Amino acid sequence: MADTTKKQTFGDRLLLALKAHRLSITAAGIAEKMGDGIDSRAVATGARLLVKRGQITMTYKKGRGFYRFVRMTPSA
């Protein structure tokens, strides 16, 4: 149970970092923004869970994955 809470907390921090950036960013860029000794591999692993939940999107450009926060706005 503690492991699930830890994952949720990391996911929340990851979402906040993406919201603050407002543009597509690589896992390495997110890790740098989050600090605390977090590496890009940890970010990529956490981001996969958020992609499955539909909270962020992932695109590839020149072989690199870029993550972006999905804004849930009502359609006009």
N, C-alpha and C positions, 0 to 999 in steps of 0.2 A: 504494500500500500504506500509506503514511503517513497518507493521508486516511481510510482505513478505521479505523486505530488511533485517530485523533483522534475519529472519530464514536463508537467504542466507549467511549472514555474519557468523553466528554460524556454518553453514555447511562447509564453507570455512576453518574456524579455526579447525574444527573437521578433515577435510581432511589433513590439514597440520600436525596435531598431529599424525595421522596415518602414513603419509609418513615418518615422522621423526623416528617413532618407527621401521618400516620395518618388524615387525613380528605381529602375532596375539596378541591381547590384549583385556582385558575385559573393559566394560564400566567404572568400577571403576578406572582402570589403566589409561584410557584416561582422565577421570575427574581430576585425580591427576596431570597428565602431563600438562593439560590446565590451571589449577589453577583458579584464579579469583572467588572462591567460587562456582564453577560449580559442581553439584553433578552427580552421576552416572545415575540417572533417567533422567535428562536432556540430557545427552549424548546418552542414549539408545533411547530416543524419536527422537533426531536429526539424529541418525544413521539409524533409520528405513526409513526415507526419502531418505537417500543416498543409502541404499540397493535397494529401489524401482527404483532409477535412474541408478543403476548398477555401481556406483562409488566405492562401497565397498562390501565385502562379509561378511556373518555371518555364523559361524558354532557353533555347540554345543558340549561341552565336559564335561561330568559329570554334566550335568544340568546347566552349565554356558555358556553364549553366548560370543563368541570371534569374534571381528571385525578385518578385514584386508583390507588394501587399495588394489584396483585392478590396477595393472600396465597394461596400454594399450600399449602393444608393438606389432609391426607387426610380424606376424608369418613367419618363415623362409621357 
